Amino acid sequence: MHPVSNGMKVKNFSEDLEKHLVRLGHDAAKLRELPENRQLPEREALKQSIKSLAQEENVPTAQEPSSVVSETKPRDNFLPAYLSGSSDDNAKSVVERLLEKAMNNDLIKAILEAKKYPPFIEDAFHDALVDKLLPELKKRGAIKS
């Protein structure tokens, strides 16, 4: 996000994601303010906020995951190291597709869809999402180190 002359920030994410960024930053900051979470790493606070976002939203359950993998790839590789080094191309493709969906279409639906996969894929998606969103939230001042 680059400030412009009137002090506003320029959007660089989908409209859906923009509306959730403020909430995620706020939720992660609130979580870290609790006495029992003061030492909680910012990554873990954001990850917990992402997981709780879909649970709190009143949205219908996502459809069963599609076995067809989109050819669209995220511009940057945000796959966690444990998945990047894996030979499981299907898991990589699923996480990349979910990340693309979250960034460009619907964050909540991507989070709900990830729940339909095995925990390894869901966790890898959450880690990739944290890697993608954390720098932006820091830049916006929503999360402080």
N, C-alpha and C positions, 0 to 999 in steps of 0.2 A: 504494500500500500504506500503510495507516494502522496504526501500532502500537496494540495493545490493551493492557489493564492487565497481562497476564501476560508482556509482552515479545514475544509471537508476532505475526507479521504476518498480516493478513487477505488471503486469496487474492482476486484480482480478474481472473484469467485462467483459461482452461480448465486442467484438471488436467494434460493433456498438455503444455501450454506451460509451466506451472509447473515441471515436472520438467526441462525443457530450459533454463530461464532461468539456473539456477545454473551449469550446464555452460557455456553461452555466455559468461557473465560471467567464469568461471574461464579458459576458453580464450583469450578476448580479452586478459585481463590477462597470462597467460603469454606470449602472442605479443608483447606490448609490452615484456616484460622482457628479451627477447633483445636483445643489443647492436646487431644490425643493424636492429632495429625500434623502438628507443627514441624516434625521432621520428615513428613511424607514428601518424597521427591515430586517435583512439578509434573514430570512425565506420568507418574502413577496417579496423581490427582486428576490430570486431564483424562487419563484412560478410564478412571472410575466415573467421571462426569459423562463421558461418551456412552458408557454402558448404561448409565441411569437415564440418559436423555430419551431413548426410545421407550423405556418402561413408563416414564412419566407422561409422554405424549399420548393423546387419545387418538390413536391411528389404528386402522385395521391391520391384522397380521399379514406379513408379506407372503407372497405366493411361494410355493416350493421352488427351490433354486433350479435354475435352468441348467441343463447339461451342455447347452451351446455356449461357448465362450466367445465374447465379443473380440473382434480384431483390434479394437481401439485400445491403445496402451496409454498410461499416464505419461506426461511429458518427462517427468523425472522419476528415477527409480527410488521409491521409498519403501521397498520391501525390507523387512527386518533381516539382519545378517544371517540369522539361523534359517531363513527361508531362501534368501538369495543364493546361499551355498548349497541348497538342497537340489537333488536331482528330480524332485517331484514337480514337473512342469505343470501338471493340472492344478496343484495347490497354488503355484505362482500365478497362473492365469486367472484363477478364481479371485484371489486377493487383489490382483491388478484391476479386474473388472469391477469388483466391489468398490475399490478406491476411486475408480473413474466415475462410477455411479454417484458416490458420495460427493465428489467434487463438482460434478456437472449437472446432476439431476435432482437427487433427493437423499439427503443424509439419513433421515429417519428410516426410509425404506431400505437403504443399504445396510444400516445397522440391524434392522429386523431380518433381512435376508441372510446376513452373516450368521444369525442364530440357528439357521436351518442346517448349517454345515457342522462338521466335527469341531470340537473345541480348539484343535490346533489351528484350523483355518480361521475361525472366529477371532482367536487371540492374535494371530498374525495380522489380520485386517485391522484390529484395534491398534496394534503397535504401528502399523503403516500410517494409519490415520493420525495418531499422535505425532509421528515424525513429520507429517505434512502440516499439521495445524499448529503445533507448538511454536515454531519460529514466528508465524503470523500473529499469534496471540501475544507473544512477547513484544513484537514490534508495536502492537496496538496498546501495550501497557496493561492488557487484561490479566496477564500472568507475570508475576515478578519472581525472579530467581531467588 
